[in-house]
Each structure stands twice: as C-alpha cells, then as structure tokens.
Amino acid sequence: NAGVMQNPRHLVRRRGQEARLRCSPMKGHSHVYWYRQLPEEGLKFMVYLQKENIIDESGMPKERFSAEFPKEGPSILRIQQVVRGDSAAYFCASSPLRGESNQPQHFGDGTRLSIL
Amino acid sequence: GDSVTQMEGPVTLSEEAFLTINCTYTATGYPSLFWYVQYPGEGLQLLLKATKADDKGSNKGFEATYRKETTSFHLEKGSVQVSDSAVYFCGGLGFGAGKSTFGDGTTLTVKP
C-alpha cells in the first residue's frame, strides 16, 4: 500500500506525558498537512509543511504543539504535556506539489489519541 | 477570510432517496474544491473534485458542480444506499499559500 501511513493508529497517554504522531507521505509527495478532528466536529487545519520547512502553522496551538518534516524520515506531530482536551483524531495528508490547487490531498487513516 | 461552509447535519434519508449536501465557499482566489467521505473508524477518502468553474466532479453516483456565480459545490446523488452512510466533508485547496480549508462535515445516515 503506497498510501499515506500514520502510526500509531491508537495512542493512549496520561496527562502530562508527551505524544508523538508520525506520518509518512505517499511516495513522491513532499508536502504534508496535519489536521485535528475533535469528537463530533469537523476537520481543523493545524499545520502545512514541506521538507525541512514549516509553511503555514496558523492552525497550531501556540504552546505544547510542534511539527517537523525532516529531510529523511516521517513528519512528526509532537504534543508535550498532554491534557484531556488533546483527545482527538489527528489526520495527516500529503500532496505532491507546493499548493498546487489541482492536486488533491491524500489522507492517512489517522491516529486516535486518548488522554487518561 | 477564506472559508468553506457545509449544511449542518445530521441528514437521515431512506434508501433510494435523493441526496443534496450544500457547500459554499468564500475565497479571494480560485480554489480547487473537493468532497471527501469518512466511513466509521476510517480516514478520509477523496470522493470527487473540481478544479475550475463549471467543472463537474463525479464518482460512485455522486456529483458536484463548481459554480462560481453562487460560490457553491453542492454534493448530490440521485438514489442513496445504506452503504453511503458516512460523514461527508467539503474542502478546498489553493485559498492561499497552499492552505486548505474544510467544512465541519455532514453526517449522512441512510435507512433501509
């Protein structure tokens, strides 16, 4: 399967711990988007990254959240000192070209984060 | 600012009924528009897309036409099935700086 791969599928953390969510884009895709889907709500844009660059992080909370997309390896969404409100499904999407509007994003199956 | 607005759900229909899920957008540019579907417990799948005005996207009996004059991209299907029960998201790409925007999703339940 050459689709967008996210892991883990399910992640349980206790309050105060760190959560790391990984996303490997589709082969040939160099742009990654992260979204958060809270229970019973829609998708909310968090951050848009290109290899080694953050292009747009306007949807990312200012504290505790960070994202990276290194030259080698998957994109990582990192949440420090998690709180109950961080419980959500986090989706990653990738596209092949920078902001090319005719290229749809392809989504991973998401990571469901639960905070105890 | 740029945004996508979907009709609120949930929507409940009987099998073989006609489906419309409204979607409108506001944008300073000319975004490409998409419909995604999310089945329970799964990620989003691209359902159909349209990249410019008057384009019609279609897939699996679903259709949506990119209407610039009404800034809309309504999803339609002539005869829904129980298997169409899912959450449908309208979204756009190219609002600016590669940013994408999605509606809040509409939950569709089709009853036999």
Chai-1 contact restraints between the chains, C-beta under 6 A:
chainA,res_idxA,chainB,res_idxB,connection_type,confidence,min_distance_angstrom,max_distance_angstrom,comment,restraint_id
A,G42,B,D104,contact,1.0,0.0,6.0,A-B,restraint_1
A,G42,B,G105,contact,1.0,0.0,6.0,A-B,restraint_2
A,L43,B,F102,contact,1.0,0.0,6.0,A-B,restraint_3
A,Y48,B,G98,contact,1.0,0.0,6.0,A-B,restraint_4
A,I55,B,G98,contact,1.0,0.0,6.0,A-B,restraint_5
A,D56,B,A97,contact,1.0,0.0,6.0,A-B,restraint_6
A,D56,B,K99,contact,1.0,0.0,6.0,A-B,restraint_7
A,R98,B,G98,contact,1.0,0.0,6.0,A-B,restraint_8
A,G99,B,G98,contact,1.0,0.0,6.0,A-B,restraint_9
A,S101,B,S32,contact,1.0,0.0,6.0,A-B,restraint_10
A,S101,B,L93,contact,1.0,0.0,6.0,A-B,restraint_11
A,S101,B,G94,contact,1.0,0.0,6.0,A-B,restraint_12
A,N102,B,S32,contact,1.0,0.0,6.0,A-B,restraint_13
A,N102,B,T51,contact,1.0,0.0,6.0,A-B,restraint_14
A,P104,B,F34,contact,1.0,0.0,6.0,A-B,restraint_15
A,P104,B,L46,contact,1.0,0.0,6.0,A-B,restraint_16
A,P104,B,K49,contact,1.0,0.0,6.0,A-B,restraint_17
A,F107,B,G43,contact,1.0,0.0,6.0,A-B,restraint_18
A,F107,B,L44,contact,1.0,0.0,6.0,A-B,restraint_19
A,G108,B,G43,contact,1.0,0.0,6.0,A-B,restraint_20
A,D109,B,G43,contact,1.0,0.0,6.0,A-B,restraint_21
A,G110,B,G43,contact,1.0,0.0,6.0,A-B,restraint_22
